[in-house]
Structure formats: C-alpha cells, structure tokens
Amino acid sequence: MGGNAKGRRRRFGAVRQLPSGRWQARYATSDGVGRLAPHTFPRKGDAERWLIALKAEILRGDWLDPAAGRAPFGPYAAAWVRERDLSETTRERYDGLLRNHLLPAFGASPVGDIREPDVRRWRHDDLYQGAGAPTIAKAYRLLRAMLCTAVDGLIRRNPCRIKGAGDDASVERPVLSVEEVFAIAAAIPERYRALVLLATFTSLRFGELAAPAATSTWRSAWWPYGSPRPS
C-alpha cells in the first residue's frame, strides 16, 4: 500500500482496542471489501502479528476468502451435480446418494465447516444404521469428489481422508452347485420348479420370469425328474 501524507509507509490493516479491553484487527483485500479477523486478541501486538501473517499469506496467493466456505453444502452439492455432463443414470445415482446419505448429514453445514471427524462420524453412523458398505463407499467417493472441487477456492484441505473408505469391493456371494439347484427345485411346490430352473440356467430377469407370457415357457421347460411337467 502507498504512504500517507507524512511520507511514512501505510501499514497493512489496522487494529483498535474494544471496550472489553481486547484488540480487534481489520483489513481489506484487493476486492476492496473490509473484513475483520475471525477473533479478537488479548494484546495489541498479537493483533498486529496476525495482520503481518495474513499479509504474507495474501502475497503468497494462499489466502482464502473466509466467507467463501460459508455456503451450505446442500446448494453447493446440487450445483456441483447440475454443472457436470453426466449420463441420466449417473445423475439419478448421484441424486439418490445425496438425498439418502449426504444431505441428511451435511446439507445445512457450511462447506468450510466439514472436518475429517465429521466425515468419519457420518460414515460410521450410516454403516451402523444398516446402509450397505458398497453404497456408503459410493457416497463417500461422491463427497470426496465434491470437496476436492471445493479445495479450489473454498476450503484448504479435503476432509475425506479415510484410507479405503472409497473401496466398495463386496464380499463374494456364495454360488450354488448344479446339484444344489436341483435339490432346491425338488423341495419347493411343483408349480415353482420351472421358475427356479429358468432363473438359474437362463439370463432372464425376474420380471421376464414372472410375466404371464412366461407361462408357456414353463410348460414347455424340460424336467429331469421323470415326473409330469408343471401345468
């Protein structure tokens, strides 16, 4: 900043003593908006040293507008999804993850106030309440991507730092042997036997298996037991 009328160099910011006896620091950035330090100081020297450190931060390009991170996560997340070129399926999946998992925990929180302990607590609570681990992993990856974008001007550090939290490898499901499938088919009411066999040995979806049009398929299905086919 320039000098004053007496030729002395003007100091960055200003400090003043409050009626309480504590000291307040005030400063202005290149946008011309006057701002106050986020807290007061017990001594004048403390306030002045805070201003010196802040000026160095601004000169390095590390300063973040403290008001930027006050935007609530809910609107920020909605804008994040809206501004991306996503397939309809991906957009619907993101909307579901937001609605069911992220917004209940973080929707009203300022983006800049979300900390690593908050993320850990959310993940633990959702898992404890019965949400599937793969679903929580997807929600965590979405949250991490959103807050990674926020690092560019809104927050200093992404709080999503839980090792392995984005991995959604599911436990491999057991697969029945052919003999076990036939044993199940033999143990259930006869009218459902063809349904079990078709579901196991074809690529039909449940809606196709259960549709009225499938009745003729069941009737003509082969039956390995020597008993009459289902009617």
LOFILUM-965385 format. One line per field, with one value per atom (N, C-alpha, C): residue number from 0; residue in one letter; x negated, y, z negated. Coordinates in nm, 2 decimals, padded with zeros to 4 digits. Each point is the difference from the previous one (the first is absolute). Last residue first. Layout:
// residues N
n <- [NUM	...];
res <- [A	...];
px <- [X	...];
py <- [Y	...];
pz <- [Z	...];
***
This chain:
// residues 231
n <- [230	230	230	229	229	229	228	228	228	227	227	227	226	226	226	225	225	225	224	224	224	223	223	223	222	222	222	221	221	221	220	220	220	219	219	219	218	218	218	217	217	217	216	216	216	215	215	215	214	214	214	213	213	213	212	212	212	211	211	211	210	210	210	209	209	209	208	208	208	207	207	207	206	206	206	205	205	205	204	204	204	203	203	203	202	202	202	201	201	201	200	200	200	199	199	199	198	198	198	197	197	197	196	196	196	195	195	195	194	194	194	193	193	193	192	192	192	191	191	191	190	190	190	189	189	189	188	188	188	187	187	187	186	186	186	185	185	185	184	184	184	183	183	183	182	182	182	181	181	181	180	180	180	179	179	179	178	178	178	177	177	177	176	176	176	175	175	175	174	174	174	173	173	173	172	172	172	171	171	171	170	170	170	169	169	169	168	168	168	167	167	167	166	166	166	165	165	165	164	164	164	163	163	163	162	162	162	161	161	161	160	160	160	159	159	159	158	158	158	157	157	157	156	156	156	155	155	155	154	154	154	153	153	153	152	152	152	151	151	151	150	150	150	149	149	149	148	148	148	147	147	147	146	146	146	145	145	145	144	144	144	143	143	143	142	142	142	141	141	141	140	140	140	139	139	139	138	138	138	137	137	137	136	136	136	135	135	135	134	134	134	133	133	133	132	132	132	131	131	131	130	130	130	129	129	129	128	128	128	127	127	127	126	126	126	125	125	125	124	124	124	123	123	123	122	122	122	121	121	121	120	120	120	119	119	119	118	118	118	117	117	117	116	116	116	115	115	115	114	114	114	113	113	113	112	112	112	111	111	111	110	110	110	109	109	109	108	108	108	107	107	107	106	106	106	105	105	105	104	104	104	103	103	103	102	102	102	101	101	101	100	100	100	99	99	99	98	98	98	97	97	97	96	96	96	95	95	95	94	94	94	93	93	93	92	92	92	91	91	91	90	90	90	89	89	89	88	88	88	87	87	87	86	86	86	85	85	85	84	84	84	83	83	83	82	82	82	81	81	81	80	80	80	79	79	79	78	78	78	77	77	77	76	76	76	75	75	75	74	74	74	73	73	73	72	72	72	71	71	71	70	70	70	69	69	69	68	68	68	67	67	67	66	66	66	65	65	65	64	64	64	63	63	63	62	62	62	61	61	61	60	60	60	59	59	59	58	58	58	57	57	57	56	56	56	55	55	55	54	54	54	53	53	53	52	52	52	51	51	51	50	50	50	49	49	49	48	48	48	47	47	47	46	46	46	45	45	45	44	44	44	43	43	43	42	42	42	41	41	41	40	40	40	39	39	39	38	38	38	37	37	37	36	36	36	35	35	35	34	34	34	33	33	33	32	32	32	31	31	31	30	30	30	29	29	29	28	28	28	27	27	27	26	26	26	25	25	25	24	24	24	23	23	23	22	22	22	21	21	21	20	20	20	19	19	19	18	18	18	17	17	17	16	16	16	15	15	15	14	14	14	13	13	13	12	12	12	11	11	11	10	10	10	9	9	9	8	8	8	7	7	7	6	6	6	5	5	5	4	4	4	3	3	3	2	2	2	1	1	1	0	0	0];
res <- [S	S	S	P	P	P	R	R	R	P	P	P	S	S	S	G	G	G	Y	Y	Y	P	P	P	W	W	W	W	W	W	A	A	A	S	S	S	R	R	R	W	W	W	T	T	T	S	S	S	T	T	T	A	A	A	A	A	A	P	P	P	A	A	A	A	A	A	L	L	L	E	E	E	G	G	G	F	F	F	R	R	R	L	L	L	S	S	S	T	T	T	F	F	F	T	T	T	A	A	A	L	L	L	L	L	L	V	V	V	L	L	L	A	A	A	R	R	R	Y	Y	Y	R	R	R	E	E	E	P	P	P	I	I	I	A	A	A	A	A	A	A	A	A	I	I	I	A	A	A	F	F	F	V	V	V	E	E	E	E	E	E	V	V	V	S	S	S	L	L	L	V	V	V	P	P	P	R	R	R	E	E	E	V	V	V	S	S	S	A	A	A	D	D	D	D	D	D	G	G	G	A	A	A	G	G	G	K	K	K	I	I	I	R	R	R	C	C	C	P	P	P	N	N	N	R	R	R	R	R	R	I	I	I	L	L	L	G	G	G	D	D	D	V	V	V	A	A	A	T	T	T	C	C	C	L	L	L	M	M	M	A	A	A	R	R	R	L	L	L	L	L	L	R	R	R	Y	Y	Y	A	A	A	K	K	K	A	A	A	I	I	I	T	T	T	P	P	P	A	A	A	G	G	G	A	A	A	G	G	G	Q	Q	Q	Y	Y	Y	L	L	L	D	D	D	D	D	D	H	H	H	R	R	R	W	W	W	R	R	R	R	R	R	V	V	V	D	D	D	P	P	P	E	E	E	R	R	R	I	I	I	D	D	D	G	G	G	V	V	V	P	P	P	S	S	S	A	A	A	G	G	G	F	F	F	A	A	A	P	P	P	L	L	L	L	L	L	H	H	H	N	N	N	R	R	R	L	L	L	L	L	L	G	G	G	D	D	D	Y	Y	Y	R	R	R	E	E	E	R	R	R	T	T	T	T	T	T	E	E	E	S	S	S	L	L	L	D	D	D	R	R	R	E	E	E	R	R	R	V	V	V	W	W	W	A	A	A	A	A	A	A	A	A	Y	Y	Y	P	P	P	G	G	G	F	F	F	P	P	P	A	A	A	R	R	R	G	G	G	A	A	A	A	A	A	P	P	P	D	D	D	L	L	L	W	W	W	D	D	D	G	G	G	R	R	R	L	L	L	I	I	I	E	E	E	A	A	A	K	K	K	L	L	L	A	A	A	I	I	I	L	L	L	W	W	W	R	R	R	E	E	E	A	A	A	D	D	D	G	G	G	K	K	K	R	R	R	P	P	P	F	F	F	T	T	T	H	H	H	P	P	P	A	A	A	L	L	L	R	R	R	G	G	G	V	V	V	G	G	G	D	D	D	S	S	S	T	T	T	A	A	A	Y	Y	Y	R	R	R	A	A	A	Q	Q	Q	W	W	W	R	R	R	G	G	G	S	S	S	P	P	P	L	L	L	Q	Q	Q	R	R	R	V	V	V	A	A	A	G	G	G	F	F	F	R	R	R	R	R	R	R	R	R	R	R	R	G	G	G	K	K	K	A	A	A	N	N	N	G	G	G	G	G	G	M	M	M];
px <- [04.80	00.11	00.05	-00.49	00.10	00.11	-00.24	-00.04	00.11	-00.07	00.06	-00.05	-00.34	00.14	00.06	-00.46	00.09	00.14	-00.40	00.04	00.09	-00.20	-00.09	00.04	00.23	00.01	-00.08	00.08	-00.04	00.00	00.32	-00.13	-00.03	00.41	-00.08	-00.14	00.32	00.07	-00.09	-00.14	-00.01	00.06	00.04	-00.14	-00.01	00.41	-00.03	-00.14	00.11	00.07	-00.02	-00.15	-00.10	00.07	00.23	-00.05	-00.10	00.17	00.10	-00.05	-00.37	00.10	00.10	-00.41	00.13	00.11	-00.46	00.04	00.14	-00.19	00.03	00.04	-00.12	00.12	00.04	-00.41	00.11	00.13	-00.41	00.02	00.13	-00.33	00.13	00.00	-00.33	-00.04	00.13	-00.07	00.02	-00.04	-00.01	-00.07	00.02	00.20	-00.14	-00.07	00.46	-00.07	-00.15	00.30	-00.02	-00.08	00.11	-00.09	-00.03	00.32	-00.13	-00.10	00.45	-00.05	-00.14	00.23	-00.05	-00.06	00.22	-00.13	-00.06	00.43	-00.11	-00.13	00.41	00.04	-00.12	-00.01	-00.03	00.03	-00.16	00.12	-00.02	-00.44	00.10	00.12	-00.41	00.05	00.12	-00.27	00.08	00.07	-00.29	00.11	00.09	-00.41	00.10	00.12	-00.34	00.05	00.10	-00.24	00.10	00.07	-00.36	00.11	00.12	-00.41	00.07	00.12	-00.30	00.07	00.09	-00.29	00.11	00.09	-00.27	-00.03	00.12	-00.05	00.04	-00.05	-00.23	00.07	00.04	-00.13	-00.01	00.08	-00.22	00.12	-00.02	-00.37	00.05	00.12	-00.12	-00.03	00.06	-00.11	00.09	-00.05	-00.23	00.00	00.09	-00.10	00.13	00.00	-00.33	00.00	00.13	-00.13	00.06	00.00	-00.21	00.15	00.07	-00.49	00.08	00.15	-00.29	-00.06	00.10	00.11	00.01	-00.05	00.07	-00.14	00.00	00.30	00.02	-00.13	00.05	00.02	00.02	-00.27	00.12	00.00	-00.20	-00.04	00.13	00.01	-00.15	-00.03	00.46	-00.06	-00.15	00.25	00.10	-00.06	-00.24	00.06	00.09	-00.15	-00.04	00.08	00.08	-00.13	-00.05	00.41	00.01	-00.14	00.06	00.02	00.00	-00.03	-00.13	00.02	00.37	-00.09	-00.13	00.31	00.06	-00.09	-00.12	-00.01	00.05	00.05	-00.14	-00.02	00.43	-00.03	-00.15	00.14	00.07	-00.04	-00.15	-00.07	00.06	00.22	-00.13	-00.08	00.40	00.03	-00.13	-00.04	00.03	00.03	-00.08	-00.12	00.03	00.36	-00.07	-00.13	00.24	00.08	-00.07	-00.17	-00.03	00.07	00.08	-00.14	-00.02	00.50	-00.10	-00.13	00.35	-00.02	-00.11	00.17	00.04	-00.02	-00.11	00.14	00.04	-00.46	00.07	00.15	-00.26	-00.03	00.08	00.02	00.07	-00.02	-00.25	00.15	00.08	-00.47	00.03	00.15	-00.15	-00.02	00.04	00.01	00.11	-00.02	-00.34	00.12	00.12	-00.41	-00.02	00.13	-00.03	00.02	-00.01	-00.07	00.14	00.02	-00.45	00.09	00.14	-00.29	-00.02	00.08	00.21	-00.13	-00.01	00.31	-00.01	-00.14	00.15	00.00	00.00	00.01	-00.13	00.00	00.40	-00.11	-00.13	00.46	-00.08	-00.11	00.46	-00.13	-00.07	00.43	00.01	-00.14	00.05	00.07	00.00	-00.20	-00.08	00.08	00.19	-00.12	-00.06	00.37	00.04	-00.11	-00.10	00.07	00.05	-00.23	-00.08	00.07	00.23	-00.12	-00.08	00.42	00.01	-00.12	00.04	00.12	00.00	-00.37	00.01	00.12	-00.06	-00.10	00.00	00.29	00.04	-00.10	-00.10	00.11	00.05	-00.33	-00.06	00.12	00.12	-00.07	-00.06	00.21	00.10	-00.07	-00.27	00.06	00.11	-00.21	-00.10	00.07	00.25	-00.02	-00.09	00.05	00.12	-00.01	-00.45	00.10	00.13	-00.35	00.02	00.11	-00.31	00.06	00.01	00.02	-00.08	00.07	00.17	-00.10	-00.09	00.34	00.07	-00.10	-00.15	00.05	00.06	-00.17	-00.11	00.06	00.30	-00.06	-00.11	00.20	00.10	-00.06	-00.25	00.00	00.10	-00.02	-00.13	00.00	00.37	00.00	-00.13	00.00	00.11	00.01	-00.32	-00.04	00.11	-00.05	00.04	-00.03	-00.30	00.11	00.05	-00.39	00.13	00.12	-00.48	00.04	00.12	-00.17	00.02	00.05	-00.15	00.15	00.03	-00.45	00.07	00.15	-00.40	00.10	00.08	-00.51	00.14	00.09	-00.56	00.11	00.13	-00.47	00.06	00.13	-00.35	00.11	00.07	-00.38	-00.03	00.11	00.06	-00.10	-00.04	00.31	00.06	-00.11	-00.14	00.09	00.06	-00.25	-00.09	00.08	00.24	-00.05	-00.09	00.17	00.10	-00.05	-00.28	00.01	00.11	-00.04	-00.13	00.01	00.35	00.01	-00.13	00.01	00.09	00.02	-00.27	-00.07	00.10	00.18	-00.09	-00.07	00.28	00.08	-00.09	-00.21	00.05	00.09	-00.17	-00.11	00.05	00.28	-00.01	-00.10	00.26	-00.10	-00.01	00.32	-00.02	-00.10	00.34	-00.13	-00.02	00.43	-00.08	-00.12	00.25	00.01	-00.08	00.05	00.11	00.01	-00.16	-00.06	00.11	00.17	-00.06	-00.06	00.09	00.03	-00.06	00.14	-00.06	00.05	-00.06	00.10	-00.08	-00.20	00.05	00.10	-00.27	00.14	00.06	-00.44	00.00	00.14	-00.03	-00.07	00.02	00.01	00.07	-00.09	00.07	-00.09	00.09	-00.04	00.08	-00.09	00.02	-00.08	00.10	00.02	00.06	-00.08	-00.05	-00.04	00.06	00.15	-00.07	-00.02	00.23	-00.14	-00.07	00.47	-00.03	-00.15	00.18	00.04	-00.03	-00.30	00.14	00.03	-00.42	00.04	00.15	-00.29	00.06	00.04	-00.30	00.04	00.07	-00.13	00.01	00.04	-00.22	00.10	-00.01	-00.42	00.11	00.10	-00.32	00.00	00.12	-00.27	00.12	00.00	-00.42	00.06	00.13	-00.20	-00.02	00.08	00.01	-00.11	-00.03	00.34	-00.12	-00.12	00.46	-00.04	-00.13	00.06	00.10	-00.05	-00.12	-00.03	00.11	00.11	-00.08	-00.03	00.06	00.08	-00.09];
py <- [-07.77	00.04	00.14	-00.32	00.09	00.04	-00.47	00.14	00.09	-00.53	00.09	00.14	-00.37	00.03	00.10	-00.15	-00.11	00.02	00.29	-00.09	-00.11	00.42	-00.11	-00.11	00.38	-00.03	-00.13	00.46	-00.14	-00.03	00.37	-00.02	-00.14	00.22	-00.08	-00.02	00.24	-00.13	-00.08	00.43	-00.09	-00.14	00.36	-00.05	-00.10	00.21	-00.10	-00.05	00.35	-00.12	-00.11	00.47	-00.11	-00.13	00.42	-00.06	-00.12	00.28	-00.11	-00.07	00.20	00.05	-00.11	-00.04	00.01	00.04	-00.03	-00.13	00.00	00.41	-00.09	-00.14	00.32	00.04	-00.09	-00.07	-00.05	00.04	-00.07	00.08	-00.04	-00.31	00.07	00.08	-00.31	00.13	00.09	-00.55	00.09	00.14	-00.39	-00.04	00.09	00.06	-00.04	-00.01	00.11	00.11	-00.04	-00.33	00.10	00.12	-00.35	-00.04	00.10	00.09	-00.01	-00.04	00.01	00.13	00.00	-00.40	00.05	00.14	-00.20	-00.07	00.06	00.10	00.10	-00.06	-00.25	00.11	00.10	-00.37	-00.04	00.11	00.08	-00.04	-00.02	-00.06	00.10	-00.05	-00.25	00.02	00.10	-00.11	-00.12	00.02	00.33	-00.01	-00.11	00.05	00.11	-00.01	-00.30	-00.03	00.10	00.08	-00.10	-00.04	00.30	00.06	-00.10	-00.15	00.07	00.07	-00.23	-00.09	00.07	00.26	-00.05	-00.10	00.35	-00.09	-00.05	00.49	-00.13	-00.09	00.45	-00.05	-00.14	00.46	-00.14	-00.04	00.50	-00.08	-00.15	00.39	-00.08	-00.09	00.49	-00.14	-00.08	00.49	-00.07	-00.14	00.50	-00.14	-00.08	00.49	-00.06	-00.15	00.47	-00.14	-00.07	00.44	00.00	-00.13	00.08	00.02	00.00	-00.06	-00.11	00.02	00.34	-00.10	-00.12	00.52	-00.13	-00.11	00.50	-00.05	-00.14	00.45	-00.14	-00.07	00.48	-00.08	-00.15	00.40	-00.09	-00.08	00.50	-00.14	-00.08	00.48	-00.02	-00.15	00.28	-00.06	-00.03	00.25	00.00	-00.06	00.04	00.13	00.00	-00.43	00.11	00.12	-00.40	00.05	00.11	-00.23	00.11	00.05	-00.39	00.12	00.12	-00.40	00.02	00.12	-00.15	00.08	00.02	-00.27	00.13	00.09	-00.46	00.08	00.14	-00.29	00.03	00.08	-00.17	00.11	00.05	-00.38	00.12	00.12	-00.42	00.05	00.12	-00.20	00.06	00.05	-00.24	00.13	00.07	-00.44	00.09	00.14	-00.32	00.02	00.09	-00.15	00.10	00.03	-00.35	00.13	00.11	-00.44	00.05	00.13	-00.21	00.05	00.05	00.00	-00.09	00.06	00.15	00.03	-00.10	00.04	-00.11	00.03	00.24	00.01	-00.10	00.07	-00.06	-00.01	00.21	-00.14	-00.07	00.46	-00.05	-00.16	00.25	00.00	-00.07	00.07	-00.10	-00.01	00.33	-00.13	-00.11	00.45	-00.03	-00.14	00.15	-00.02	-00.04	00.13	-00.13	-00.03	00.42	-00.10	-00.14	00.36	00.00	-00.10	00.08	-00.07	-00.01	00.26	-00.15	-00.08	00.47	-00.04	-00.15	00.46	-00.15	-00.04	00.46	-00.06	-00.15	00.28	00.02	-00.05	-00.01	-00.09	00.01	00.08	00.08	-00.10	-00.21	00.04	00.08	-00.22	00.13	00.05	-00.44	00.09	00.15	-00.45	00.12	00.11	-00.44	00.03	00.13	-00.15	-00.01	00.03	-00.02	00.12	-00.01	-00.37	00.11	00.12	-00.43	-00.02	00.13	-00.06	-00.10	00.00	00.31	00.01	-00.10	00.00	00.13	00.00	-00.37	00.00	00.13	-00.03	-00.10	00.00	00.26	00.06	-00.09	-00.17	00.11	00.06	-00.32	-00.06	00.10	00.16	-00.06	-00.07	00.16	00.12	-00.05	-00.32	00.05	00.12	-00.17	-00.11	00.05	00.27	00.00	-00.10	00.20	-00.08	00.01	00.41	-00.14	-00.07	00.47	-00.07	-00.15	00.44	-00.11	-00.07	00.35	00.06	-00.11	-00.10	00.06	00.05	-00.18	-00.11	00.07	00.29	-00.09	-00.10	00.28	00.07	-00.09	-00.17	00.01	00.06	00.01	-00.13	-00.01	00.40	-00.02	-00.14	00.11	00.08	-00.02	-00.22	-00.04	00.07	00.12	-00.12	-00.03	00.50	-00.13	-00.11	00.45	-00.05	-00.13	00.26	00.00	-00.05	00.07	-00.13	-00.01	00.41	-00.09	-00.13	00.38	-00.01	-00.11	00.12	-00.08	-00.01	00.04	00.08	-00.08	-00.11	-00.03	00.09	-00.02	00.05	-00.05	-00.06	-00.11	00.05	00.24	-00.05	-00.12	00.30	-00.14	-00.05	00.41	00.02	-00.14	00.01	00.06	00.01	-00.15	-00.10	00.05	00.30	-00.10	-00.10	00.30	00.07	-00.10	-00.15	00.00	00.07	00.00	-00.13	-00.01	00.41	-00.03	-00.14	00.12	00.07	-00.02	-00.18	-00.07	00.07	00.21	-00.12	-00.08	00.36	00.05	-00.12	-00.08	00.04	00.04	-00.10	-00.12	00.03	00.36	-00.07	-00.13	00.24	00.07	-00.07	-00.30	00.11	00.06	-00.35	00.06	00.12	-00.14	-00.04	00.07	-00.19	00.12	-00.06	-00.22	00.00	00.13	-00.10	-00.09	00.00	00.43	-00.13	-00.08	00.36	-00.01	-00.13	00.33	-00.12	00.01	00.30	-00.01	-00.12	00.08	-00.03	00.00	00.06	00.12	-00.02	-00.31	00.03	00.12	-00.18	00.07	00.03	-00.04	-00.08	00.08	00.15	00.00	-00.07	00.02	00.01	00.00	00.01	00.02	00.01	-00.17	00.02	00.02	00.06	-00.05	00.04	-00.08	00.07	-00.07	00.06	-00.09	00.09	00.17	00.00	-00.09	00.13	-00.11	-00.01	00.32	00.04	-00.12	00.01	00.00	00.04	00.12	-00.07	00.02	-00.04	00.09	-00.08	-00.02	-00.06	00.11	-00.10	00.09	-00.08	-00.07	-00.02	00.10	-00.02	-00.08	-00.02	00.44	-00.14	-00.07	00.44	-00.04	-00.15	00.35	-00.11	-00.04	00.51	-00.13	-00.11	00.48	-00.07	-00.14	00.34	00.03	-00.08	-00.05	00.14	00.03	-00.52	00.10	00.14	-00.47	00.08	00.10	-00.47	00.12	00.07	-00.55	00.12	00.12];
pz <- [01.48	00.09	-00.04	-00.03	-00.07	00.10	00.09	00.00	-00.07	-00.12	00.09	-00.01	-00.14	-00.04	00.10	00.01	00.04	-00.04	-00.06	-00.11	00.05	00.22	-00.01	-00.09	00.35	-00.14	-00.03	00.38	-00.03	-00.14	00.22	-00.05	-00.03	00.16	00.10	-00.05	-00.26	00.03	00.10	-00.13	-00.11	00.04	00.30	-00.01	-00.11	00.06	00.11	-00.01	-00.29	-00.04	00.10	00.01	-00.03	-00.03	00.08	00.13	-00.03	-00.36	00.05	00.13	-00.34	00.09	00.05	-00.29	-00.06	00.09	00.15	-00.06	-00.05	00.15	00.11	-00.04	-00.33	00.07	00.12	-00.23	-00.07	00.06	00.33	-00.12	-00.07	00.33	-00.02	-00.13	00.22	-00.04	-00.01	-00.10	00.11	-00.05	-00.29	00.13	00.12	-00.46	-00.02	00.14	-00.02	-00.06	-00.02	00.16	00.10	-00.06	-00.29	00.10	00.11	-00.34	-00.06	00.11	00.13	-00.03	-00.06	00.06	00.13	-00.02	-00.37	00.03	00.13	-00.24	00.00	00.05	-00.07	00.10	00.01	-00.31	00.13	00.10	-00.51	00.07	00.15	-00.27	00.00	00.07	-00.04	-00.13	-00.01	00.40	-00.04	-00.13	00.17	00.08	-00.04	-00.22	-00.04	00.09	00.11	-00.13	-00.05	00.39	00.03	-00.14	-00.02	00.06	00.03	-00.18	-00.10	00.06	00.29	-00.08	-00.11	00.27	00.08	-00.09	-00.29	00.11	00.07	-00.24	-00.01	00.11	-00.23	00.12	-00.02	-00.33	00.03	00.13	-00.06	-00.04	00.03	-00.12	00.10	-00.05	-00.19	-00.02	00.10	00.14	-00.08	-00.02	00.11	00.03	-00.09	00.05	-00.02	00.04	-00.16	00.07	-00.03	-00.17	00.13	00.07	-00.43	-00.02	00.14	-00.12	00.04	00.00	-00.28	00.09	00.03	-00.11	-00.07	00.10	00.03	00.00	-00.07	00.14	00.03	00.02	-00.07	-00.12	00.02	00.29	00.01	-00.13	00.04	-00.01	00.01	00.02	00.01	00.02	00.17	-00.12	00.02	00.33	-00.11	-00.13	00.44	-00.04	-00.12	00.21	00.10	-00.04	-00.23	-00.03	00.09	00.07	-00.09	-00.05	00.27	00.08	-00.09	-00.21	00.08	00.08	-00.23	-00.08	00.06	00.23	-00.02	-00.08	00.05	00.13	-00.01	-00.37	00.02	00.13	-00.10	-00.09	00.02	00.24	00.05	-00.08	-00.14	00.12	00.06	-00.37	-00.04	00.12	00.08	-00.05	-00.05	00.15	00.11	-00.05	-00.32	00.07	00.12	-00.25	-00.07	00.07	00.18	00.02	-00.07	-00.06	00.14	00.02	-00.42	00.01	00.15	-00.21	00.06	00.02	-00.39	00.14	00.05	-00.46	00.09	00.15	-00.43	00.02	00.11	-00.10	-00.12	00.02	00.33	00.00	-00.12	00.03	00.11	00.01	-00.32	-00.04	00.11	00.07	-00.10	-00.03	00.30	00.05	-00.10	-00.15	00.10	00.06	-00.28	-00.08	00.09	00.20	-00.06	-00.08	00.19	00.11	-00.07	-00.28	00.04	00.11	-00.15	-00.10	00.04	00.28	00.01	-00.11	00.14	-00.04	00.00	00.17	00.00	-00.03	00.06	-00.14	-00.01	00.41	-00.07	-00.14	00.27	00.06	-00.08	-00.25	00.09	00.05	-00.16	-00.05	00.11	00.04	-00.05	-00.05	00.20	00.08	-00.05	-00.16	00.03	00.07	-00.16	-00.09	00.02	00.28	-00.15	-00.09	00.47	-00.05	-00.14	00.21	-00.03	-00.05	00.10	-00.08	-00.04	00.28	-00.10	-00.10	00.38	-00.08	-00.12	00.30	-00.07	-00.09	00.28	-00.10	-00.08	00.37	-00.10	-00.12	00.38	-00.07	-00.11	00.29	-00.09	-00.08	00.32	-00.11	-00.10	00.39	-00.09	-00.12	00.35	-00.07	-00.10	00.28	-00.10	-00.08	00.36	-00.11	-00.11	00.39	-00.08	-00.12	00.18	00.06	-00.09	-00.01	-00.05	00.08	-00.05	00.11	-00.03	-00.35	00.06	00.11	-00.31	00.09	00.07	-00.34	00.12	00.10	-00.41	00.08	00.13	-00.32	00.04	00.10	-00.23	00.11	00.06	-00.38	00.11	00.12	-00.40	00.06	00.12	-00.25	00.07	00.07	-00.28	00.13	00.08	-00.43	00.09	00.13	-00.35	00.09	00.09	-00.18	-00.05	00.10	-00.05	00.08	-00.06	-00.15	-00.08	00.08	00.15	-00.05	-00.09	00.18	00.11	-00.05	-00.27	00.03	00.10	-00.13	-00.10	00.02	00.37	-00.06	-00.11	00.12	00.03	-00.06	00.13	-00.08	00.06	00.16	-00.08	-00.07	00.28	00.07	-00.07	-00.13	00.05	00.08	-00.22	00.10	00.06	-00.35	00.12	00.11	-00.42	00.06	00.13	-00.27	00.07	00.07	-00.26	00.12	00.07	-00.41	00.10	00.13	-00.38	00.06	00.11	-00.23	00.07	00.07	-00.29	00.12	00.09	-00.44	00.09	00.13	-00.32	00.06	00.08	-00.23	00.10	00.07	-00.37	00.11	00.12	-00.41	00.06	00.12	-00.25	00.07	00.07	-00.30	00.13	00.09	-00.37	00.00	00.14	-00.10	-00.13	00.00	00.41	-00.05	-00.14	00.37	-00.06	-00.07	00.44	-00.14	-00.05	00.46	-00.05	-00.15	00.29	-00.03	-00.07	00.35	-00.14	-00.02	00.46	-00.07	-00.14	00.49	-00.13	-00.08	00.55	-00.11	-00.13	00.45	-00.07	-00.11	00.30	00.04	-00.07	-00.10	00.12	00.06	-00.53	00.11	00.13	-00.56	00.13	00.10	-00.58	00.12	00.12	-00.60	00.12	00.12	-00.56	00.12	00.12	-00.58	00.13	00.12	-00.58	00.12	00.12	-00.56	00.10	00.13	-00.38	-00.03	00.10	-00.02	-00.09	-00.03	00.31	-00.14	-00.10	00.44	-00.02	-00.15	00.36	-00.12	-00.03	00.48	-00.09	-00.13	00.51	-00.12	-00.09	00.57	-00.12	-00.12	00.55	-00.10	-00.11	00.26	00.05	-00.12	00.03	-00.04	00.05	00.21	-00.07	-00.03	00.05	00.07	-00.09	00.01	-00.07	00.07	00.10	00.07	-00.07	-00.10	-00.06	00.06	00.13	00.03	-00.05	00.08	-00.04	00.03	00.28	-00.12	-00.03	00.27	00.01	-00.13	00.08	00.00	00.00];
***
